[in-house]
């Protein structure tokens, strides 16, 4: 009986803590971040392989242990191109052992075109990663671009934003810092 009462109390505290965290995170949303929707339950992500230009293969599991801001984009997508400098600045400021911005070019994106674009807008901190057959995007129900998802340390999707956003805004950084600290 004591065990059952302890289990019920633990579950209640856990649920209460998660609700408080979600409430706190939602309270930090301002400006473009109002489009960021936190999920009530974490969702599994794609295990499909994607590559770097040199052919090195990755899966999203390679970033487990970090909070990840995963951005699906394409060179032909004007809103994607617009938000890329903010994503780069965010990675430059917050990127490290606990957090990383991962940009995944989905669909047809020629590497020379990506490199040229990165050079034009002075992208210094973001990786060039390719999902040419849209395997990751399809498995994660990415319909339209850009789509940005936040992954928890376990590699599960906890939030999603459709469209472009100022990812280097005070609101975005406050949300991400809260997740990194949590």
MIRO-332922 format. One line per field, with one value per residue: residue number from 1; chain; x, y, z of N, C-alpha, C in turn. Coordinates in Angstrom, 2 decimals, decimal comma, padded with zeros to 5 digits. Layout:
MIRO-332922
n = c(NUM	...)
chain = c(A	...)
n.east = c(X	...)
n.north = c(Y	...)
n.up = c(Z	...)
ca.east = c(X	...)
ca.north = c(Y	...)
ca.up = c(Z	...)
c.east = c(X	...)
c.north = c(Y	...)
c.up = c(Z	...)
END
This chain:
MIRO-332922
n = c(1	2	3	4	5	6	7	8	9	10	11	12	13	14	15	16	17	18	19	20	21	22	23	24	25	26	27	28	29	30	31	32	33	34	35	36	37	38	39	40	41	42	43	44	45	46	47	48	49	50	51	52	53	54	55	56	57	58	59	60	61	62	63	64	65	66	67	68	69	70	71	72	73	74	75	76	77	78	79	80	81	82	83	84	85	86	87	88	89	90	91	92	93	94	95	96	97	98	99	100	101	102	103	104	105	106	107	108	109	110	111	112	113	114	115	116	117	118	119	120	121	122	123	124	125	126	127	128	129	130	131	132	133	134	135	136	137	138	139	140	141	142	143	144	145	146	147	148	149	150	151	152	153	154	155	156	157	158	159	160	161	162	163	164	165	166	167	168	169	170	171	172	173	174	175	176	177	178	179	180	181	182)
chain = c(A	A	A	A	A	A	A	A	A	A	A	A	A	A	A	A	A	A	A	A	A	A	A	A	A	A	A	A	A	A	A	A	A	A	A	A	A	A	A	A	A	A	A	A	A	A	A	A	A	A	A	A	A	A	A	A	A	A	A	A	A	A	A	A	A	A	A	A	A	A	A	A	A	A	A	A	A	A	A	A	A	A	A	A	A	A	A	A	A	A	A	A	A	A	A	A	A	A	A	A	A	A	A	A	A	A	A	A	A	A	A	A	A	A	A	A	A	A	A	A	A	A	A	A	A	A	A	A	A	A	A	A	A	A	A	A	A	A	A	A	A	A	A	A	A	A	A	A	A	A	A	A	A	A	A	A	A	A	A	A	A	A	A	A	A	A	A	A	A	A	A	A	A	A	A	A	A	A	A	A	A	A)
n.east = c(000,82	001,93	003,83	002,20	000,95	003,21	003,98	001,77	001,92	004,45	003,94	001,97	003,44	005,35	003,76	002,66	005,01	005,85	003,70	003,98	006,45	005,83	003,94	005,56	007,38	005,61	004,87	007,10	007,00	007,01	006,41	007,55	007,84	005,42	004,29	005,42	004,73	004,35	004,40	002,13	002,95	006,07	007,34	008,32	011,06	012,25	014,28	015,69	018,43	020,62	022,90	026,21	027,92	030,26	029,53	029,36	027,36	024,46	022,11	019,29	019,63	022,30	022,63	021,61	021,37	021,73	019,93	018,21	017,77	016,16	016,13	014,31	014,90	015,31	017,21	015,77	013,70	012,38	011,56	013,03	015,66	015,69	015,59	017,94	020,40	019,73	019,49	022,12	023,43	022,27	023,28	025,98	026,00	024,72	025,36	026,95	028,09	025,61	023,59	022,47	022,14	020,74	020,72	018,86	018,90	016,34	015,05	015,69	018,69	021,44	024,78	026,86	025,21	024,17	026,55	027,34	025,21	025,52	027,98	027,36	025,62	027,15	027,24	028,49	028,44	026,78	025,91	026,22	023,89	022,20	019,09	018,19	016,22	014,10	013,53	013,79	012,29	009,76	009,09	008,78	006,59	006,83	005,46	005,61	007,86	009,82	010,24	010,66	011,82	012,02	014,12	014,27	016,67	016,59	016,19	013,67	010,86	009,68	008,53	007,23	007,54	005,98	006,89	008,94	011,10	012,39	014,95	017,02	016,02	015,19	013,12	013,17	015,74	015,42	013,55	015,00	017,24	015,96	015,14	017,64	018,74	016,98)
n.north = c(-001,19	001,22	001,51	001,86	004,30	005,97	005,73	006,90	009,52	010,27	010,18	012,17	014,43	014,48	014,89	017,35	018,89	018,77	020,07	022,59	023,31	023,40	025,40	027,53	027,66	028,26	030,77	032,25	032,70	035,02	037,47	036,17	033,68	032,96	031,32	028,92	025,72	023,76	020,29	018,19	015,67	014,12	013,31	010,58	010,61	010,63	007,91	007,80	007,93	010,63	012,84	014,34	016,62	015,22	012,61	011,38	009,66	010,27	010,09	011,39	010,51	010,81	013,20	012,94	013,66	016,31	019,42	020,09	022,18	021,65	022,38	022,31	022,98	024,65	025,61	027,00	028,14	031,05	032,12	030,35	030,99	033,56	033,23	031,95	033,43	034,20	031,73	030,90	032,82	032,18	029,56	030,25	031,70	030,08	027,45	024,33	021,93	021,35	022,20	022,46	023,77	022,27	022,15	021,01	020,40	019,74	017,70	018,60	020,07	021,53	021,04	022,96	025,21	025,57	026,06	028,45	030,15	030,12	031,41	033,93	035,06	034,92	032,61	030,92	029,05	026,87	023,51	021,81	019,73	017,01	015,91	014,49	012,81	013,34	011,74	011,91	014,23	013,42	011,30	012,75	014,26	016,72	019,25	021,53	024,34	026,75	024,37	024,04	022,11	021,27	019,23	017,11	016,06	013,32	012,90	013,26	014,84	017,85	020,27	022,41	024,61	026,24	027,80	030,78	032,31	034,58	033,37	034,21	035,90	037,56	036,21	033,62	032,80	032,83	030,79	028,59	028,61	028,02	025,40	024,19	024,53	022,99)
n.up = c(000,00	000,84	-001,17	-003,42	-002,81	-002,79	-005,46	-006,78	-005,76	-006,77	-009,56	-009,73	-008,92	-010,96	-013,25	-012,55	-012,45	-015,12	-016,36	-015,23	-016,29	-019,02	-018,97	-018,11	-020,28	-022,38	-021,50	-022,09	-024,75	-027,34	-029,88	-032,97	-031,80	-030,78	-032,60	-032,06	-031,09	-028,32	-027,61	-025,84	-025,22	-025,75	-029,02	-031,08	-033,40	-036,82	-037,92	-040,16	-042,46	-043,16	-044,92	-044,94	-047,18	-047,88	-047,82	-045,35	-043,08	-041,09	-038,34	-036,56	-034,00	-033,48	-032,19	-029,68	-026,22	-026,29	-026,41	-029,32	-032,07	-034,82	-038,13	-041,04	-044,36	-047,59	-050,47	-052,41	-051,06	-050,00	-047,36	-045,79	-046,43	-045,45	-042,64	-042,04	-041,32	-038,67	-037,41	-037,64	-036,05	-033,60	-033,19	-033,03	-030,65	-028,61	-029,17	-028,43	-026,00	-024,84	-026,51	-029,91	-033,19	-035,93	-039,29	-041,96	-045,22	-047,29	-049,90	-053,36	-053,42	-054,45	-053,54	-054,26	-054,58	-052,00	-050,60	-051,88	-051,17	-048,33	-048,18	-049,30	-047,37	-045,16	-043,42	-040,74	-038,69	-039,05	-040,03	-043,20	-044,18	-045,71	-046,98	-049,39	-050,57	-049,06	-046,86	-044,03	-043,61	-044,62	-042,87	-040,57	-040,99	-042,37	-043,94	-046,26	-046,13	-044,29	-041,63	-038,22	-035,59	-032,15	-030,32	-027,50	-024,98	-025,15	-027,75	-028,82	-030,39	-029,12	-029,64	-032,26	-035,01	-037,62	-040,62	-041,08	-038,60	-036,14	-034,91	-033,34	-031,51	-028,38	-027,07	-028,27	-027,48	-024,69	-024,31	-025,30	-023,60	-021,18	-021,73	-022,08	-019,53	-018,08)
ca.east = c(000,00	002,84	004,43	001,18	000,79	004,42	003,93	000,75	002,48	005,51	003,32	001,32	004,48	005,95	002,80	002,61	006,25	005,83	002,72	004,58	007,49	005,15	003,35	006,68	007,87	004,61	004,92	008,27	006,76	006,67	006,74	007,50	007,81	004,02	003,98	006,05	003,76	004,91	003,54	001,86	003,78	007,19	007,08	009,49	011,49	012,75	015,57	016,25	019,80	020,89	024,34	027,00	028,36	031,33	028,95	029,23	025,95	023,98	020,69	019,05	020,13	023,67	022,60	021,00	022,16	021,67	018,73	018,48	016,85	016,27	015,49	014,16	014,95	015,76	017,81	014,76	012,65	012,72	011,51	014,15	016,87	015,56	015,86	019,24	021,35	019,34	019,86	023,58	023,78	021,85	024,29	027,21	025,87	024,31	025,82	028,02	027,86	024,23	022,63	022,99	021,24	021,00	019,97	018,77	018,39	015,51	014,72	016,80	019,52	022,81	025,78	027,46	024,23	024,15	027,82	027,29	024,28	026,17	029,03	026,70	025,04	028,15	026,90	029,76	028,32	025,79	026,37	025,50	023,39	021,32	018,02	017,78	015,00	013,12	013,17	013,59	011,16	008,51	008,79	008,43	005,41	007,18	004,66	005,95	009,12	010,61	009,69	011,69	011,38	012,96	014,26	014,80	017,94	016,35	016,03	012,26	010,31	008,85	007,89	007,32	007,16	005,81	007,24	010,21	011,05	013,63	015,48	018,00	015,30	015,27	012,14	013,70	016,88	014,93	012,95	016,06	018,03	015,16	015,23	019,03	018,91	016,05)
ca.north = c(000,00	002,36	001,63	002,41	005,73	006,64	005,78	007,90	010,82	010,53	010,49	013,48	015,45	014,53	015,54	018,76	019,55	018,92	021,11	023,88	023,60	023,77	026,73	028,48	027,79	029,00	032,15	032,91	032,91	036,38	037,72	034,98	032,46	032,58	030,23	027,69	024,92	022,66	019,11	017,71	014,47	014,05	012,43	009,96	011,25	009,75	007,24	007,75	008,42	011,79	012,89	015,55	016,61	014,24	011,27	010,91	009,41	010,63	010,04	012,35	009,91	011,27	014,41	012,68	014,21	017,76	020,05	020,34	022,96	021,02	023,22	021,77	024,13	024,42	026,81	027,69	028,62	032,41	032,25	029,57	031,79	034,73	032,93	031,28	034,19	034,16	030,40	030,90	033,62	031,39	028,52	030,91	032,14	029,05	026,12	023,72	020,58	021,15	022,68	022,59	024,00	021,33	022,56	019,88	020,77	018,63	017,76	018,90	021,20	021,28	021,46	024,25	026,27	025,78	026,71	029,82	030,88	030,29	032,42	035,22	035,62	034,77	031,55	030,40	028,09	025,83	022,42	021,48	018,36	016,80	014,92	014,67	012,06	013,80	010,62	012,42	015,17	012,66	010,56	013,70	015,00	018,08	019,65	022,94	024,78	025,99	023,77	023,89	021,32	021,21	017,88	017,03	015,32	011,93	012,85	013,28	016,15	018,42	021,49	022,61	025,92	026,27	029,10	031,33	032,99	035,22	032,42	034,87	036,89	037,37	035,19	032,31	032,45	032,55	029,45	027,58	028,57	027,29	023,98	023,75	024,48	022,00)
ca.up = c(000,00	000,88	-002,50	-004,32	-002,47	-003,25	-006,92	-007,16	-005,43	-007,74	-010,85	-009,61	-008,91	-012,29	-014,15	-012,14	-012,84	-016,58	-016,70	-014,85	-017,27	-020,25	-018,71	-018,10	-021,65	-023,15	-021,04	-022,68	-026,18	-027,72	-031,28	-033,82	-030,99	-030,52	-033,54	-031,56	-030,35	-027,52	-027,57	-024,48	-025,08	-026,71	-030,16	-031,69	-034,64	-037,87	-037,79	-041,51	-042,63	-044,01	-045,14	-045,16	-048,58	-048,12	-047,76	-043,97	-042,76	-039,76	-037,99	-035,48	-032,76	-033,27	-031,37	-028,37	-025,12	-026,46	-026,93	-030,74	-032,89	-036,13	-039,12	-042,39	-045,25	-048,96	-051,06	-053,21	-050,14	-049,56	-045,90	-045,23	-046,61	-044,58	-041,24	-041,86	-040,51	-037,25	-036,93	-037,53	-034,87	-032,44	-033,00	-032,59	-029,25	-027,66	-029,55	-027,62	-025,49	-024,40	-027,51	-031,27	-034,32	-037,02	-040,48	-042,86	-046,54	-047,72	-051,32	-054,27	-053,03	-054,91	-052,56	-054,63	-054,32	-050,55	-050,24	-052,39	-050,30	-047,02	-048,34	-049,54	-046,14	-044,11	-042,46	-040,24	-037,59	-039,34	-040,89	-044,43	-044,09	-046,86	-046,96	-050,78	-050,90	-048,07	-045,99	-042,67	-043,68	-044,78	-041,63	-039,52	-041,45	-042,74	-045,09	-046,44	-045,53	-043,33	-040,41	-037,20	-034,44	-031,03	-029,79	-026,14	-024,88	-025,52	-029,20	-029,18	-030,72	-028,05	-030,11	-033,71	-035,53	-039,08	-041,17	-040,61	-037,31	-035,68	-033,92	-032,49	-030,70	-026,93	-026,70	-028,68	-026,62	-023,34	-024,36	-025,45	-022,36	-020,19	-022,06	-021,82	-018,07	-017,50)
c.east = c(000,87	003,47	003,46	000,99	002,01	004,41	002,94	001,28	003,58	004,93	002,66	002,34	005,12	005,03	002,71	003,84	006,29	004,87	003,28	005,65	006,87	004,53	004,43	007,18	006,89	004,58	006,08	008,07	006,28	007,05	006,56	007,37	006,39	003,58	004,57	005,05	004,47	003,91	003,30	002,66	004,88	006,88	008,39	009,80	011,98	014,09	016,26	017,63	019,78	022,40	024,91	027,44	029,45	030,83	028,83	027,74	025,65	022,53	020,51	019,53	021,56	023,74	021,94	021,96	022,18	020,23	019,06	017,37	017,08	015,46	015,51	014,06	015,34	016,28	016,79	013,67	013,06	012,63	012,64	015,43	016,87	015,97	017,24	020,26	021,01	019,69	021,37	024,03	023,42	022,86	025,60	027,17	025,62	024,87	026,97	027,61	026,39	023,19	023,28	021,86	021,68	020,11	020,03	018,10	017,64	015,07	015,94	017,48	020,95	023,80	026,45	026,51	024,13	025,41	027,84	026,37	024,91	027,24	028,41	026,19	025,91	027,74	028,20	029,63	027,40	026,36	025,60	025,17	022,27	020,34	017,40	016,50	013,88	012,67	012,89	012,37	009,83	008,12	008,39	007,29	005,71	006,46	004,86	007,23	009,06	009,75	010,86	011,11	012,46	012,93	014,81	016,08	017,81	016,13	014,60	011,81	009,40	008,12	008,11	006,84	007,11	006,09	008,54	010,00	012,40	014,19	016,56	017,34	015,47	014,32	012,65	014,84	016,43	014,32	014,04	016,94	017,28	015,22	016,63	019,25	018,10	016,59)
c.north = c(001,26	002,60	002,27	003,90	006,51	006,79	006,84	009,30	011,21	010,93	011,86	014,60	015,60	015,24	017,02	019,52	019,77	020,01	022,49	024,27	024,08	025,16	027,81	028,73	028,58	030,47	032,94	033,23	034,33	036,56	036,46	033,68	032,07	031,47	028,90	026,94	023,77	021,53	018,71	016,45	014,51	013,02	011,83	010,64	010,20	009,13	007,12	008,40	009,66	011,97	014,30	015,50	015,57	012,79	010,70	010,80	009,73	010,20	011,05	011,82	010,35	012,51	014,18	013,15	015,73	018,19	020,44	021,17	022,46	021,83	022,53	022,96	023,70	025,72	027,63	028,35	029,99	032,58	031,49	030,39	032,99	034,42	032,33	032,11	034,19	032,80	030,30	031,66	032,86	030,28	029,12	031,29	031,00	027,66	025,62	022,33	020,31	021,50	022,76	022,88	023,06	021,75	021,43	020,31	019,57	018,80	018,07	020,20	020,88	021,84	022,77	025,43	026,59	026,53	028,17	030,69	031,14	031,37	033,81	035,86	035,38	033,77	030,88	029,23	026,90	024,75	022,39	020,00	018,19	015,65	014,92	013,94	012,37	012,69	011,10	013,33	014,43	011,96	011,48	014,63	016,47	018,39	021,15	023,27	026,27	025,43	023,62	023,12	021,37	019,79	017,95	016,21	013,84	011,79	012,82	014,71	016,63	019,69	021,62	024,02	025,84	027,69	029,61	032,09	033,64	034,38	033,02	035,93	036,58	036,26	033,80	031,88	032,13	031,14	028,39	027,49	027,83	025,79	023,43	023,59	023,37	020,63)
c.up = c(000,00	-000,49	-003,48	-004,07	-002,96	-004,77	-007,40	-006,90	-006,43	-009,09	-010,80	-009,63	-010,28	-013,27	-013,82	-012,58	-014,35	-017,01	-016,36	-015,86	-018,57	-020,11	-018,72	-019,52	-022,51	-022,76	-021,62	-024,17	-026,44	-029,18	-032,12	-033,02	-030,59	-031,47	-033,08	-030,69	-029,65	-027,48	-026,11	-024,19	-026,14	-027,79	-030,67	-033,01	-035,62	-037,49	-039,15	-041,54	-043,52	-044,04	-045,12	-046,62	-048,88	-048,05	-046,36	-043,64	-041,30	-039,60	-036,85	-034,13	-032,46	-032,38	-030,02	-027,28	-025,17	-026,74	-028,37	-031,35	-034,32	-037,13	-040,48	-043,34	-046,66	-049,54	-051,84	-052,37	-049,57	-048,04	-045,21	-045,28	-045,68	-043,15	-040,98	-041,08	-039,01	-036,65	-036,73	-036,29	-033,59	-032,15	-032,49	-031,13	-028,28	-027,95	-028,70	-027,16	-025,17	-025,46	-028,88	-032,25	-035,44	-038,19	-041,50	-044,16	-047,10	-049,18	-052,15	-053,89	-053,43	-053,89	-052,99	-054,39	-052,84	-050,12	-050,69	-051,51	-048,94	-047,09	-048,50	-048,26	-044,91	-043,01	-042,04	-039,28	-037,88	-040,25	-042,21	-044,34	-045,10	-046,64	-048,37	-051,18	-049,92	-047,12	-044,56	-042,64	-043,78	-043,49	-040,49	-039,94	-041,70	-044,05	-045,25	-045,70	-045,26	-042,20	-039,46	-036,03	-033,37	-030,49	-028,38	-026,13	-025,24	-027,02	-029,66	-029,47	-029,60	-028,49	-031,61	-034,05	-037,05	-039,56	-040,59	-039,30	-037,03	-034,54	-033,03	-031,61	-029,21	-026,48	-027,05	-027,76	-025,20	-023,28	-024,42	-024,22	-021,26	-020,46	-021,76	-020,32	-017,44	-017,62)
END
